[in-house]
Amino acid sequence: GNLSVAYNGDYNTFKLKDGSVNAKFLGHALYANYQITPKLRAGVRGELTSGWDSASPGPKAKRNEVTLTGAYSPAKNFDIVSDLRYASLQDDPIFNDAHQTTAVVKAVYKF
């Protein structure tokens, strides 16, 4: 069909032998892509991630993202891909509370 949907989940831990760090990371992503024509497709991706260190006090750092994507394939081995992403960070120890918007256009040659 023209519509595809996928889910990705991640869980990771990192622990130092001396017990000073016991970090954990949890992430979820949901993707939906739609093939509009044989050469044009569009998609959306939502991601929710959180990380924390149970060895030290402090809130759980959270990051939420939404990405809109588009791709045009003028030839079998060549794609032009665009991404527009909005990210929100809460309680991050480095960036504190922040928002970020990025736009990217890529040319991809497949060989």
N, C-alpha and C positions, 0 to 999 in steps of 0.2 A: 503494500500500500504506500500511499504518499506520506503518511504520518508515522513517526517512530517516537517512542517514549522509553527512557531508561532511568534507572536509579543507581547511585553509587554511594556506598557507606564505608567509612573508615574509622578505625579505632586504633590508637597507638599509645604505648606507654614508654617512659624513659625513667630509669631509676639509677641513682649513683649508689655504690656500695656503702658509702659512709652515711647514707640516709638523708643527706642535705637536699636532695632533689627527688621528688616522686611526681613527675609530670605526666599528664594524660591529655589526649587530644581526641575529639569526637567530631566527625563531619558527615554531613548528608548533602547529596546533590541530586536534583531532579532535572532531567533534560527532556525537551520536546523539540523535534525537528520536523519540518514539513517541506517536501519536495514540490515546489510550485509548478515548475516546468522541468524538463530534463536538464536544463542548464542553470536553473535558479532555485535556491533553497533558503529557508529562513528558520530561525530557531530561537528558543529561550531557555535559559538555565538559571535555576535558583540554588543557592548554596547557603547552608547554615553550619557554622563551625564553632567549637568552643574548646578552650584549653585551660588547664588549671594545674596547680602544684599543691598537692595535699601536704607536703612537708613544710610549707610556709603559709602564713595567713594571707588572705587577700581574696578579692572577688574572682570569679571565673571570667576570663577574657572571651568575648564573643565577636564573631564576624559574620555578617549577613551580606550576600551579594546577589544581584540580579544582572544577567548579561543577555543582551539581544544580539543575535548573530545573523549575518547574511553572507551568502556565497554565490558567486557567479563563475561558471565553468565554461569559458569560451572554447576550450579544447580539452580533449581527453586527459592530457597530462598537465593542465594548467588551471589553477583556481585563483580567484581574487576573493579574499575573505575579509569581512569587517566585524568588529566587536564593539559594542557600546556597553560599558560595565559601570554599575553603581555599587559601591561598597560602604558599609557602615560598621564601625568598630566601637564596641562598648567595653569599658573597664580594661583596656589593653595597657599593660605596664609600660610600654614604650610610647605608643601613640595616644594614650588616654582615650577620650571619646572623639572620634574623627569620622569624616565622610570623604569619600574619594570617587570621582567620576573619571573614567578613562575611555578614550576612543582609539582604535587601532585599525589600520588597513594593511593587509598582508598579501603579497603575491607569492604563490606556492607552485613551484615546478616539481612534478612527480616523475622520477625516472627509475 
